[in-house]
Amino acid sequence: MVRAPVLAARMRHDRERLADAQAEILALRGEVERLRGTVPYRAYEKARRAYHAMPGALQGVVRRWRAMSSAQPSAAPEHGVPEHGATSPGWRGRALVIDDHWPQPDRDAGSVEIVNLLQSLARLGFDVVFAAARDHHTAFAARDALVRAGIRCLTPEDAPSVEAFLARQGPALDLCVLCRVYCGGRFLEQVLRDARKARIIFDTLDLNYLREERKARLAQDEAALAVARQVQEREEAIIRASDATLVVSKAELEILAAGLPEALAVEMPLARRVAPPATPFGARRGIGFIGGFAHAPNADAVRYFLAEIWPLVLRDLPGIELTIVGADFPDELLHGVAGSVRALGQVRDIGPWFEGLRLTIAPLRFGAGAKGKVASSLAAGVPCIVTPIAAEGMSLSEEAGVLVAADPAAFAARLREAYTDEALWSRLSAGGLAHAGTHLSLEGWQLRLDGLLRKIGL
């Protein structure tokens, strides 16, 4: 259980961050409203709509002209961040990727996606530097792991802050990737000012406002719903100002196509390494859930499953065990829970865990984007029982390795079927592997990214 002083400190820190974010939203909203009434802003909007109506090839011509017309002499590289490969034939430019913290792929799905992005950019010929704004002055083990993987990280020896690095090195950048609305997204205005020739990609990881809106509606919290609308305004402002926006699901792509038709948004499905299972059905036991519990949808999903679905599962399968993998698990979720339920905490190598499971579950009630827990399970050949929210935007069905159920009784029934029917399990496992190989491969993800970069002139 989280001790009361620690919990109070966390809540105070969260309230302070929320208050800062709301103040920033209000200030930016006022500035946007003021600018919308000006002639230059109206001219800009007209030109932007005309640009996005152009064929892709003509857009590339415009982008190259923009780069040449705004180019400035490149500043000398900062100490500790040297140029790499600038004269090699495959070199495509300097890229800066900004998030709030050092990614930890064994901790959360968003970190997996950011590491995939960094490695793909490097393989595609970019000289990549990753900046973690909040953790800039802290030497985490996660940063050391990135360095060992060949990813260059911005440190205080290179620049005193991300802002200072942009101020000095911005003119030399060809690409800036801003990850998440209030992480990399808060640097949008400085990138526009100091990195004028750089293309800007906004990597949403998921649409933050959509997740917060759904959470607020589930809780019937009008104040939280108002905050979600403010987040939406900021998120959409970043999308409008960016050269391209990455989303991870078809559902989010459709939302942006309807609400921001002038924006260039691209679906980049989650990428996972496919590992066909070696353990047969009969040697597998139990079901599992994986997710970081600092992420509210995961804590809510486990609470909901244990309260509403688990008793129904135990009625038919009294000996079944549930294991839960993920950092920051709140122990109070297990108080008074019947049956065999174990929280394993953070597990560095989840391969053996998947190899011993018969099924995984994703009983999410709110969220946004594609679900890394589902992608990872399918790539390991482990069928997954999911709610409609967990399946959203990933083209998932029984043929793709999942069974979808919208209410507790149906969820428990589908779980029982897949757990006890070897033929059904085998069909789901093979379908999930095939879906992962076709839609979730690392190679396919990199090809999509390469196509997008070429489309925006890089």
Buried (B, 14 or more C-beta within 10 A) or exposed (E): EEEEEEEEEEEEEEEEEEEEBBEBBEEBBEEBEEEEEEEEEEEEEEEBEEBEEEEEEEBBEBBEEBBEEEEEEBEEBBEEBEEBEEEEEEBBBBBBBBBBBBBBBBBBBBBBBBBBBBBBBBBBBBBBBBBBBEBBEEEBEBBEBBEEEEBBBBBEEBBEBBBBBBBBBBBBBBBBBBBBBBBBBBBBEBBBEBBBBBBBBBBBBBBBBBBBBBBBBEEEEEEBBEBBEBBBEBBBBBBBBBBBBBBBBBBBBBBBEEEBEEBBBBBBBBBBEBBEBEBEBEEBBBBBBBBBBBBEBBBBBBBBBBEBBBBBBBEEBEEBBBBBBBBBBBEEBBEEBEBEBEBBEBBEEBEEBBBBBBBBBBBBBBBBBBBBBBBBBBBBBBBBBBBEBBBBBBBBEBBBBBBBBEEBEBBBBBBBBBBEEEEBBBBBBBBBBBBBBEBBBBEBBBEBBBEBBEBBBB
